[in-house]
């Protein structure tokens, strides 16, 4: 996808240029910003469960609906959109309380002749809520039209990439136990084995060089196996780990040779077409910001420009377009929304027109269409961006039948 509008800097342009220079060339880091206030750490950057993912099999969107200020009356929903259509379909697995949140991963196989999806498998995981300490699961091979139940013996980590599915390799899940524990399944959703704990990865040679804190994401590649995203405290290293020869290896890149260390946090981690795609928070000398990363099968990483986060900004949602590039919706401290997208995996960020009020997440489809999904209680409204005019037009709504009070 190509975007022609460059991202406008936050605050003074010189400050952002300096911050970007630190990422690419390396600068000494600082514990305070230019005003003498403590600079925020990537550890404080949270990525919400509101998310979208698009591939050749279509698009998925996870959003909370209902009375969003009332946890017991907030219900997370899963919508899918088939390729070449504008209609979103509600496919949330039924029979499970989803007040705590919902995470989803879909894998596809590709036809050798036309490059068209020939099979898919989706894994949906429910975050713990109320007295529920473990996570129910559901899998689908028909894009959510029917689901088969399963169960994790622990609660999923509250991150978008807490589960990952593969048609050839089964499933992997990241649970909350011990600052992150990785579980795997060969395909039986109620039979899981422990692959690694946070302490095992952190105490490895590669883990010590990175300064592993928490485990923050998992991905599953049918060839390379399980990949784990972490926080890192050492010198701009990005905590992406793979296991080979009975040991954990750090395969994430170094963003800068900063001293003292500039910490990083992997917010998103996916396998896209045999390559890795990651969204990473980091601290430079003066800013906390985001970078998108993309790696080929040969392990060569490309790194986006820096997307700065201002004081009081928070990530409202993240999305992945079919090639693996990220789209990020940020809620500003003044209540406004800002929307930025990579022009390609690991490429420059560009600003898009601010989406309509109430937008929960943004999806970029296989035809480069950009859709803002706005939530108002039980109604989901789909707004489509006219890139040439810089305007949003309403193209459809979906009303979700929510039974308020059913979780009390």
Buried (B, 14 or more C-beta within 10 A) or exposed (E): BEBEEEBEBBEEEEBBEBBBBBBEEBBEBBEEBEEEEEBBBBBEBEBBBBBBBBBBBBBBBBBBBBBBEEBBBBBBBBBBBBBEEBEBBBBBBEEBBBBBBBBBBBBBBBEEEEEEBBEBBBBBBBBBBEEBEBBBBBBBBEBBEEBEEBEBBBBBBBBBBBBBBBBEBBBBBBBBBEBBBBBBBEBEBEEBEBBBBBBBBBEBEBBEEBBBBBBBBBBBBBEBBBBBBBBBBBBBBBBBBBBEEEEBBBBBBBBBEBEEBBBBBBBBBBBBBEBBBBBBBBBBBBBBBBBBBBBEEEEEBBBBBBBBBBBEBBBBBBBBBBBBBBBBBBBBEEEEBBBBBBBBBBBBBBBBBBBBEBBBBBBBBBEEBBBBBBBEBBEBBBBBBEBEEEEBEEBEEBEBEBEBEEBE
